[in-house]
Amino acid sequence: MSAPEYSMARDYIDNNRINLHHYFWLELYGYLLHPSIPLQDPNLKITDVGIATCVILTDLAATFRHQCNWTVSTSHSKPSLRKNGSLRT
């Protein structure tokens, strides 16, 4: 059985759709992560699954300056990382 095809195009238009969707939800709810998540935990690990543009992780890195472990798929785009981020695939 072959892997199912992704129904949306994987191009700059789709990247814009993903990013705009993120900023829509951010504006609607007013936070990047749910307030019940303990952000001061030194063992905090954040995983972004399936967001090819890494928009959520780059916003988190800009907002929360402590070291976070990032797990992302870079199969579609190669994000530029901030100094407080690391990338392991």
C-alpha positions in Angstrom: 0.0 0.0 0.0 1.5 3.4 -1.0 1.6 6.4 1.3 -1.4 8.7 0.9 -0.9 11.9 -1.0 -1.0 15.3 0.8 -4.1 17.0 -0.4 -2.7 20.6 -0.5 0.0 21.9 -2.7 3.4 22.2 -0.9 4.5 25.6 -2.2 4.7 29.2 -1.0 0.9 29.6 -1.1 0.5 26.7 1.2 3.2 28.1 3.5 1.4 31.4 3.6 -1.9 29.6 4.5 -0.2 27.7 7.3 1.4 30.9 8.7 -1.8 33.0 8.4 -3.7 30.2 10.1 -1.2 30.3 13.0 -1.5 34.1 13.4 -5.3 33.9 13.2 -5.4 31.5 16.2 -2.8 33.5 18.0 -4.9 36.7 17.6 -8.1 34.8 18.5 -6.8 33.1 21.7 -4.1 35.5 22.7 -1.4 33.0 23.6 1.2 30.8 21.9 0.9 27.9 24.3 -2.0 27.1 26.6 -1.6 28.9 29.9 -1.7 25.7 31.9 1.6 24.6 30.4 4.4 25.2 33.0 6.8 27.4 30.8 9.4 27.8 33.6 10.0 24.1 33.8 13.8 23.6 33.0 13.0 20.3 31.4 10.4 21.8 29.0 10.4 20.1 25.6 8.2 21.4 22.8 7.4 19.3 19.7 5.9 20.8 16.6 4.4 18.0 14.5 3.6 18.5 10.9 3.9 22.3 10.6 6.4 22.6 7.7 7.1 26.3 8.1 8.1 26.0 11.8 6.1 29.3 12.5 5.0 28.2 15.9 8.5 27.2 17.0 10.2 30.4 15.8 7.5 32.5 17.6 8.1 30.5 20.7 11.9 31.0 20.5 11.4 34.7 20.2 9.0 34.9 23.1 10.5 32.4 25.5 14.3 32.9 25.8 15.1 29.8 27.7 16.6 26.7 25.9 13.9 24.5 24.3 14.4 21.2 22.5 12.8 21.4 19.1 11.7 18.4 17.1 10.6 19.3 13.6 10.4 18.0 10.1 12.5 20.0 7.7 11.5 17.9 4.7 9.7 20.9 3.1 11.6 24.0 4.3 14.9 24.8 6.1 14.1 27.2 8.9 16.7 29.7 10.2 17.0 29.1 13.9 17.5 31.5 16.7 20.5 31.1 19.1 18.3 29.6 21.8 17.0 26.8 19.6 18.4 23.5 18.4 17.3 21.3 15.6 17.4 17.5 15.7 15.8 15.4 13.0 
